[in-house]
Amino acid sequence: LPNGTLSATKADYYKSGYDRGHMVPAGDFVWNKELKDETFCYTNINPQKAVLNRGIWENLENKIRGKVLKYSENAYIVTGAIFNSKCEERIGPDSLCVPVAYFKILYFESKKSMFAFLFDHTVDQYMGEITDFQVTVDEIEQITGENFFDLLDDDFEAKLESVIVKFDD
């Protein structure tokens, strides 16, 4: 980045029209002030439209947190931003690239269930329920070129990543 750091700064978001969208939500660490404070580092933040960040994204984070508490078990949660090669929209003095999409993947090992969500960040509204934004993990892997659960048995991984299991409360 031009500012000589490896991270964005407050100035990059100032009057940009974008929220500082957390990849790992602060609400996941209310039990530990130090960890909660670390979620506010700019390395955990991406430009996110308020309509996504304060709407369906926040709703999804709350539902995931509720499901983790309900199941009383650990969950593997992968969150990411997707950028296109052209980076058509930039903000701030450091020219931060604005993502074109965001995703979350949730895996409950003991329940042998996986959920994936994809949000197009180029739209102005998010109509519908959270389940309307569910996709397969395979779809996200195809877009990102990543293999998120490569340590799982290949047949088991293929089965979990290729289906949509309805995400309910």
HELIX and SHEET records of a PDB file:
HELIX    1   1 LYS A   10  TYR A   13  1                                   4    
HELIX    2   2 ALA A   26  PHE A   29  5                                   4    
HELIX    3   3 LYS A   33  GLU A   38  1                                   6    
HELIX    4   4 TYR A   42  ASN A   44  5                                   3    
HELIX    5   5 ALA A   50  VAL A   51  1                                   2    
HELIX    6   6 LEU A   52  ILE A   56  3                                   5    
HELIX    7   7 TRP A   57  TYR A   71  1                                  15    
HELIX    8   8 ILE A  130  PHE A  133  5                                   4    
HELIX    9   9 VAL A  137  THR A  144  1                                   8    
HELIX   10  10 ASP A  154  GLU A  161  1                                   8    
SHEET    1   A 2 TYR A  18  HIS A  22  0                                        
SHEET    2   A 2 ILE A  45  LYS A  49 -1                                        
SHEET    1   B 4 TYR A  76  ILE A  82  0                                        
SHEET    2   B 4 ALA A 101  PHE A 108 -1                                        
SHEET    3   B 4 SER A 113  ASP A 120 -1                                        
SHEET    4   B 4 GLN A 134  VAL A 135 -1                                        
SHEET    1   C 2 ARG A  90  ILE A  91  0                                        
SHEET    2   C 2 LEU A  96  CYS A  97 -1                                        
END                                                                             
